[in-house]
Amino acid sequence: MKSGSINHIGIATLSLDEAEQIWSTLGFTPTNDQIVEDQGVKIRYMKGSGNTNIELLEPISDDSPIGKFIKNRGVGIQQIAINVGDINSKIVELKNHGFKMINDKAITGSEGKMVAFIHPSSCGGVLVELVENNT
């Protein structure tokens, strides 16, 4: 995937199975569930045509980031993920331009990919996830 393209849109939900219904009806195919323990989330990607992906996010606990998001804002779009090349270089570049980062260094996300988050205050209220993708 090319740098600067959307990797996926993350949607916070209380139930992966319930949330899957609409996306399956719209032609998306579910993948196997993944658990990212350190982020307290269960994930199911819904694969569309081409490189189109929806990431369904179910909290493992109420005090996880997704659990807190749902408590404060309700279910719905939680983040937009963008493909980048060298993620740590991109983090430095963003910080040098004055953008506030949630992660100063990349962390391991779903599918073992390196990710980092830009604070919503730097992105017009939108949480932006950077996904290192060198393909």
N, C-alpha and C positions, 0 to 999 in steps of 0.2 A: 504494500500500500504506500502510496506517495505521501511524503511529508506535507502537512498542511491540509490534509483531507480528514473528514470525519471518520473516526474509528467506530463509534457507537453512540447511542443516546441511552443514558441510564435512567430507569424509572423505578422509584421506590414504591413498594407494594407490601401489603400485609400477607399476601399469599401468592406464591409463584404459580400455583395451579389455577387459581382464579384469574390472575392477570394474563396467563398464557392464552386463555380462551379467545380474547379479542384478536390477539396477534396471529394465532393459528387460523382463525376465520379469515383474516386478511392475507393469508398466504405465506406466513412465516413458519419456519420449521424449528422446533425446540431442540436444544442440545442437552447433554447430560448436565445435571446440577453440579456446581462446584461450591465448596465452602472456603472462604478466606477468613481463617480464624482471627488473625490480628486486626482485621477490619470489622469483625463481628457480623458477617453477611453471608447469606446463601445466594448464589447467582445462577441464573439460567439465561443463556443467550438465545435469542430468537433470530434465526438467520433468514434474511430475505434474499432477493436476487442481487447479483453482483456482490459488492462488498457492504451491503446494507445490513446493519445489525442493531437490534434492540437488546439492551441488557436489563433484565428484570432483577431487582434487588429486594430480598426479604431479610429483615433483621433477625439475627440469632437471639438478640436480647434488646430490651427497651433502652439500655444505656449505650448501645453501639451507635456509631455515626448515623446509620440509616434509621435506627430506632428513634434517635433524637430528632432527625429530620422529619420523620412522620409525625412525631409528637408535636413539633413546632409548626409544621407547614402542611401536614397531611400527605396523602399518597400523591404521586405525580412525578413529573420530570425532576430528577435530582441533579443530573450533570450531563454535559456534552463532552465527549472524549475526542481529542484531536491527535492524529498521528504526527510524530516527530522523529527525526533521525537520532542524533546523539542527545539523549534526554538531559544529561547533566550539563552539557554545554548550553542547551536551551534554557535550563533553570538559571544559569549564570547570566545569560543574555537578558532574560526577563527581569531579573533582579537589578541588573545594571540600568534597565530602562524604568526602574521605579515600581515594577509590579510586585505586589505582595504575594508571597508563596506560602502555602500551607506546609509544603515539604521543601526543605533546603537541599535535600538529596533524594534521588529516586528510591522508591520502595517496591517490593514485589507485589504485583496485583494478580488478577485472575489470569489463568493460563500461563502463569510464570512470567508474564511480561513486566517490565519495569515501568512504573507509573509515578506521577507526581501531580499535585493539585495546585491550581492558581486560586487564590482567595477570591470569593465572589465580589468583594469590595473593589477589586481591580478589573472586573469584567462585567460591569453593569448589573450586578446582582446574580450572575450566572456562575455556578461552580464549573470550572473547566478542568478536565483531567487530561494530562499529557500521557500518551502511550508511546513508548519507544518501539518503533517498527522500522526495521532496516531493510525490508524487502521491497 
